[in-house]
Amino acid sequence: MEQFSHIGGHRAVDLVNTVHWRLDPVRRTDRLTSLGDVLAWSRQMDLLTGAEAERLQEESRRHRGTAAAEHRRTVRLRESLYAALIDDEDQAADIVAGEYREAIERSRLTRRPDDGWTWTEDSFGLHTPRHRLSRSVVDLLSSAASAQVRQCHDDACGWIFLDLSPRGNRRWCVSADCGNRNRVRRHYQRRGDQHADGRSAPT
């Protein structure tokens, strides 16, 4: 199974991070290129069970037009979430709200023994991952956690995360990746500046 990033701290944040190198037009890579990718991601994030994912994979092969449309709407939901979180775009938030309203209209609250009330879909189909995602996205946007969303300080990365650090000063999506790369870059930049000033680089 394809492995997706799981560093965001919230499922909806990890959805945004299915775009790699978001801020670099040359290297930007979308990991959700089909509904099959959406289903694989949803399975990894426990939005779907294995049996549900297999059932929807088969349905997507029988209804390719519907599958393509669901893929487009899921990507639109992802990009709207990003725009709402990072750019505070009202129009993007309206798109998220519309997806959420549709999901709620086709769901009902049911009581599970010893597990409280939970949303249950009136029907199961290719729309199900998007509906479940919509609820997760609004769960993030409407919670205090949305104020903890940060974007990696790397100029090209674009990944986001919940900053749960004690001081609220986390800078990198992954310290061992973007953090190290930028620390090395700054080190060599400093050495270059010192050479330009006619000084010897430190040993």
PyMOL commands that set and color helices and strands:
alter all, ss='L'
color gray80, all
select helices_A, chain A and resi 11-16+35-44+50-62+64-87+90-105+128-141+144-148+175-196
alter helices_A, ss='H'
color red, helices_A
select strands_A, chain A and resi 19-20+29-30+107-112+116-121+149-151+160-162
alter strands_A, ss='S'
color yellow, strands_A
deselect
rebuild
show_as cartoon
